[in-house]
Amino acid sequence: MDLQLADRVALVVGGKGYIGAAVADRLRAEGATVVVASRSAGADGVAIDTASQESVDAGVREVLDRHGRIDVLVVTAAPSAGTLDPAKKSDPDQVAGAIDGKALGFLRVANAVLPGQRDAGFGRVVVISGQNAYISGNITASLRNAATNVIAKNLADESAGSGVTVNVVNPGTVTDEPSGSVQRGAGGESSPQQIADLVAFLSSPLSVVSGESISIAHRMLGSVSV
């Protein structure tokens, strides 16, 4: 299927990471011009620290100066869950820092990119969150993902009818060799490449999905959400 991404300009924030690199490669394979953003700019990339609005604005401005537009925004940047201290899972300072690092980092970048997309009448925004948004047991992990999902839904609603879509992809465990089985009370495993395939579709003009939080592989075996 031709996803009609040839000559589209895509900004992948966190594009050097485990998931982000796969997303960047997948979008390039579809013919998109991909700009990778990370804290340190590489070749043809830009430096963006999502914790700083000044850094975000400067990085987005640099992409616009180079390419004239940003058709697709994918945000995969967030501190690794492995950096969160399980012993402080309910500590307000860690919770606040985690929300800022993931949810508000996404919001800063989206706020910088969305106005131009709305003016152009086309745009695709995808953020990687996680299935911890659906379960309790770790306030830090739950809230940073749930907040990301809520922000994305609000942005999608604000963009309704503008030609711009905003969606969330929620992985469970991400691994190079995902298991075909799913444990009760857990989400299914997925690979970076599988996530990238889904992101590529949501980034396509062929997709008119918006305002959705999509679980990849399987959403929490044994739970019911209405």
BALO-969845 format. One record per atom (N, C-alpha, C): residue in three letters; x, y, z. Coordinates in steps of 0.05 Angstrom, whole numbers, plus 5000, padded with zeros to 4 digits. Last residue first. Layout:
BEGIN
ALAXYZ ...
This chain:
BEGIN
VAL470350135587 VAL467950235573 VAL468250545569 SER474449575592 SER474249865593 SER471849945576 VAL476749025627 VAL474549125611 VAL474449425614 SER482148535625 SER480848785635 SER478648875616 GLY484648105604 GLY483148065628 GLY481948315640 LEU490348415577 LEU488748165578 LEU487348145605 MET491648975552 MET491148885579 MET489248645580 ARG491148965486 ARG490749155508 ARG489849005533 HIS496348775443 HIS493848695457 HIS493548875481 ALA498949055396 ALA499348775404 ALA496848675419 ILE497649715418 ILE498749535398 ILE499449275411 SER492250145429 SER494049955440 SER495049765418 ILE491050805416 ILE491050545404 ILE493150365417 SER486951295427 SER489251175441 SER489250885434 GLU484651805382 GLU484751535392 GLU487251465407 GLY484152265353 GLY483152265380 GLY483151995393 SER482951995288 SER483952215305 SER482652185333 VAL483751735223 VAL483451675252 VAL484451905268 VAL484651765171 VAL483151985182 VAL482451935211 SER489951585129 SER488751545156 SER487251795164 LEU492251755083 LEU490151565081 LEU488651515107 PRO496452085097 PRO493952215089 PRO491652015086 SER499751765154 SER499051775125 SER496551955120 SER500751665206 SER502051905194 SER501151955166 LEU498451175214 LEU497151405227 LEU498351665216 PHE502350865186 PHE499650885176 PHE498251135188 ALA506850955219 ALA506951035191 ALA504151055179 VAL505150715267 VAL505651005266 VAL505651105237 LEU505150175250 LEU502650305259 LEU502950615257 ASP510650105240 ASP508650055219 ASP506050195225 ALA512850205290 ALA513450385268 ALA511450355245 ILE511149755318 ILE510150015326 ILE510550215303 GLN514049375290 GLN511149355290 GLN509949625298 GLN519249545303 GLN518449545275 GLN515349535273 PRO519649455358 PRO519749735347 PRO518749745319 SER514648955375 SER517349035367 SER517349325358 SER510648795433 SER510948875405 SER513848955400 GLU506448405477 GLU509048515469 GLU509048595440 GLY500148595508 GLY501848435490 GLY504448565484 GLY499448735578 GLY498948795550 GLY500748605533 ALA496548365633 ALA498748495619 ALA497948555590 GLY492848055657 GLY493648295671 GLY495948445658 ARG495547455632 ARG493347585644 ARG494247825660 GLN500147495577 GLN499547425605 GLN497247585615 VAL500147245512 VAL499647485529 VAL498847385557 SER504447015459 SER502546965481 SER502347225498 GLY508347135424 GLY505647115413 GLY503547075435 SER513447615442 SER512047355446 SER509247365433 PRO517947965400 PRO515547955417 PRO514347685418 GLU524048115396 GLU522647865390 GLU520147835407 ASP525448625414 ASP526048545386 ASP524548295377 THR520248955451 THR522548775449 THR522948695420 VAL516349275498 VAL517449295471 VAL520049135470 THR510249165532 THR513149125531 THR514149135502 GLY505549565501 GLY506149435526 GLY509249405527 PRO504350205470 PRO505549945471 PRO505449825500 ASN499850615444 ASN500550515471 ASN501650235469 VAL499651195408 VAL500250915406 VAL501250825433 VAL494951705395 VAL496851585413 VAL497251295406 ASN493852265349 ASN493352005360 ASN495551915378 VAL490852765312 VAL492652715334 VAL491952445347 THR490353095249 THR489652885267 THR491752845288 VAL487753625211 VAL489953535228 VAL488853315246 GLY483553845186 GLY485353685169 GLY487753575184 SER480054085220 SER482154255209 SER483954115188 GLY476453775247 GLY475453915224 GLY477554085210 ALA479653845309 ALA477553705294 ALA476553885271 SER483354045344 SER484054045316 SER481853935298 GLU481253965394 GLU481754245386 GLU482254265356 ASP481553415394 ASP478853545394 ASP479153835385 ALA487053335397 ALA485553235374 ALA482853375372 LEU488153565446 LEU489253685422 LEU487753595397 ASN485453195479 ASN484653475479 ASN485653615454 LYS488452735468 LYS485552745462 LYS484553025461 ALA493452875487 ALA493152815459 ALA490152835451 ILE492352925543 ILE493353155527 ILE492753115497 VAL491152385554 VAL489152595558 VAL489852845542 ASN496052125544 ASN493652055529 ASN491552275530 THR499352375583 THR499952395554 THR497552335537 ALA496852195629 ALA496852485623 ALA497552525593 ALA497851655626 ALA495151745625 ALA494952045618 ASN503551665632 ASN502251565607 ASN499451665604 ARG504151865683 ARG505651995661 ARG504451905634 LEU500851535715 LEU500151815710 LEU501651935686 SER503351025715 SER500551065706 SER500051355698 ALA508451125736 ALA508151015709 ALA505351065698 THR507151345787 THR508851485768 THR508351385740 ILE504050945812 ILE502851205806 ILE504551355785 ASN503050315802 ASN505350485801 ASN504350765792 GLY498150085808 GLY500449945819 GLY502950105819 SER493550035751 SER494550155776 SER497049995785 ILE493050145680 ILE493249975703 ILE494250135727 TYR493250455634 TYR490750305640 TYR490850155666 ALA498150665627 ALA495950855630 ALA493450715639 ASN501450265613 ASN501250325641 ASN499050525647 GLN501750265558 GLN499450135570 GLN499350155601 GLY503850895530 GLY504250635541 GLY501850525556 SER505851305479 SER505351315507 SER505851035519 ILE507951675426 ILE508251415438 ILE507851445468 VAL503952065383 VAL505652055407 VAL505651765417 VAL503052405322 VAL502952145336 VAL504852155360 VAL499752805277 VAL501352805302 VAL500852535315 ARG499353095214 ARG499052845229 ARG500952855253 GLY495853575174 GLY497953505193 GLY497253235207 PHE493054115138 PHE493853825138 PHE496053795159 GLY492254645135 GLY489954475129 GLY490654175128 ALA495955025149 ALA496354885123 ALA493954715115 ASP494155155199 ASP494055365178 ASP494355235151 ARG495254675225 ARG492454765222 ARG492154975200 GLN500854675223 GLN499254465209 GLN496354555205 GLY501955125254 GLY502755125226 GLY501254905210 PRO499954955305 PRO498855185291 PRO499555195261 LEU503154475318 LEU500354455309 LEU499254715295 VAL508354585337 VAL507954485310 VAL505054515300 ALA508154755390 ALA509954895371 ALA509354825342 ASN504954395415 ASN504054675414 ASN505654835394 ALA508153935411 ALA505653945396 ALA504654235393 VAL512254065447 VAL512854035418 VAL510354055402 ARG509354095495 ARG511054325486 ARG511554305456 LEU507053585499 LEU505353825495 LEU506954065485 PHE511553265508 PHE509953225484 PHE508253485478 GLY512953465558 GLY514853485536 GLY513353455510 LEU508453315587 LEU508853595581 LEU510953645560 ALA509252745586 ALA506852865577 ALA507153165570 LYS515052685602 LYS513652545580 LYS511252705569 GLY516953025641 GLY518752915622 GLY517452785598 ASP512453155672 ASP513753365656 ASP515553245634 ILE511552645694 ILE509452775677 ILE510752985660 ALA516252595723 ALA515652405702 ALA513552515683 GLY515953005761 GLY518153005741 GLY517552825718 ALA511452835790 ALA511353095775 ALA513553105754 VAL513452345811 VAL511052355794 VAL510952605777 GLN517652525842 GLN518252355819 GLN515852355800 ASP514752845879 ASP516852965862 ASP517452795838 PRO511252475904 PRO510252685888 PRO512352815869 ASP512051785901 ASP513352025910 ASP512452265893 SER510551285886 SER508451465896 SER509551735906 LYS515351045872 LYS513151045852 LYS510851225860 LYS520250985894 LYS519051245896 LYS516651265877 ALA521950485883 ALA521550545912 ALA520250815916 PRO522950505829 PRO520550365838 PRO519950425868 ASP525051055795 ASP525650905820 ASP523150775830 LEU526251075726 LEU524451135748 LEU524950955772 THR529250885685 THR530451105701 THR528651175725 GLY526150535658 GLY528250425675 GLY529650635692 ALA523050835625 ALA521850745650 ALA523950625669 SER526851385599 SER526251105600 SER524951025627 PRO523852005584 PRO525751855600 PRO524951565602 ALA522052085515 ALA521252075544 ALA523451935559 ALA520052155449 ALA521952225470 ALA520752215497 THR516952075407 THR517551835422 THR519351895446 VAL512652395366 VAL514152435391 VAL514452175405 VAL512152615301 VAL512052375318 VAL513752425342 LEU508752995255 LEU510253005280 LEU509952745295 VAL508553185188 VAL508152965207 VAL509953015231 ASP509653655162 ASP507153515156 ASP506453315178 ILE512254245169 ILE512453985183 ILE509653855180 ARG515754685124 ARG513254575136 ARG514054325152 GLY520654875105 GLY518255025100 GLY515654935114 HIS525654675113 HIS523854525096 HIS521154665091 ARG528855025144 ARG530054845124 ARG528054745104 ASP525255305176 ASP527055455159 ASP528255285137 LEU522954865203 LEU521255025185 LEU523055195166 VAL527354705233 VAL526154515214 VAL524454675193 GLU528055165265 GLU530155075247 GLU529054885226 ARG523255165294 ARG523855385276 ARG525955305256 VAL524054715325 VAL521954715306 VAL522354935285 GLY528454905357 GLY528654665339 GLY526554655318 ALA526155345384 ALA528455385366 ALA528855145347 ASP522055095413 ASP521455295393 ASP523755345373 VAL525154755446 VAL523154645427 VAL522554845405 SER528155115476 SER529554925458 SER527654815437 GLU523955385502 GLU525855535485 GLU527255345466 GLN521754975532 GLN520155085510 GLN521955245492 SER524954405553 SER525254685550 SER523654795527 ALA524453865551 ALA523953985577 ALA524054295576 THR525953705501 THR523153735505 THR522453855533 ASP530853955465 ASP530553855492 ASP527653905500 ILE533453855403 ILE531053925418 ILE531053795445 ALA537253955347 ALA537353925376 ALA534754025388 VAL536253585287 VAL536153835302 VAL536253765331 GLY540053285231 GLY538053295253 GLY537953565266 ASP544053235195 ASP541353295184 ASP539253295206 ALA547552875243 ALA547452965215 ALA544652995205 GLY544753075307 GLY546552915290 GLY546453035262 ALA544153455366 ALA543553425337 ALA545653265323 SER542053225426 SER544453305411 SER543853255382 ARG536853095439 ARG538153305454 ARG540753405441 SER533653045375 SER534552935400 SER535953155415 ALA530152915316 ALA530753105337 ALA531552955362 VAL530752815247 VAL530952695274 VAL531652905294 VAL526752875193 VAL528553025210 VAL528452905238 VAL525552595131 VAL525452555160 VAL527552725174 THR521452585079 THR523852725088 THR523752735118 ALA518651955058 ALA518552205072 ALA521352325077 GLY518651455034 GLY519351685018 GLY519251955032 GLU518151025065 GLU515751105051 GLU516251355034 ALA522951005089 ALA522350795070 ALA519850865053 ARG522351415126 ARG524151445104 ARG523551245082 LEU518951155161 LEU517951385147 LEU519751445123 ARG522450755181 ARG519950685167 ARG518850915150 ASP526451055206 ASP527150885183 ASP524650815167 ALA523351295247 ALA524751465227 ALA525451305202 VAL521750835276 VAL519751015263 VAL521051185241 ALA526750655294 ALA525150485276 ALA522950645262 ALA528151085327 ALA529851015303 ALA528350845284 GLY524151065367 GLY524351285348 GLY525951225324 ILE525150605397 ILE522750615380 ILE523050835359 TYR530350745416 TYR529650475408 TYR527250465390 GLY532451405390 GLY531851205410 GLY530950935398 LYS532951815356 LYS535251645359 LYS534751405378 GLY528252115357 GLY528751935334 GLY531351775335 GLY525952465389 GLY526852215401 GLY527552015380 VAL521452655341 VAL522752745366 VAL523352505383 VAL521352725276 VAL521252505296 VAL522852585320 LEU517953045227 LEU519753095250 LEU519252875271 ALA517353005158 ALA516652885184 ALA518852955205 VAL514453215100 VAL516553275119 VAL515753175146 ARG513252845039 ARG512352965064 ARG514653015083 ASP515452564997 ASP515752854997 ASP514452995021 ALA510952045007 ALA513152144991 ALA513152454991 LEU506551835031 LEU508351995048 LEU510752105033 GLN502751475014 GLN502651755004 GLN504351945022 LEU502850945023 LEU501851115045 LEU501951405038 ASP501250434982 ASP502650694982 ASP501350875003 MET501749765000 MET500050005000 MET501850255000 
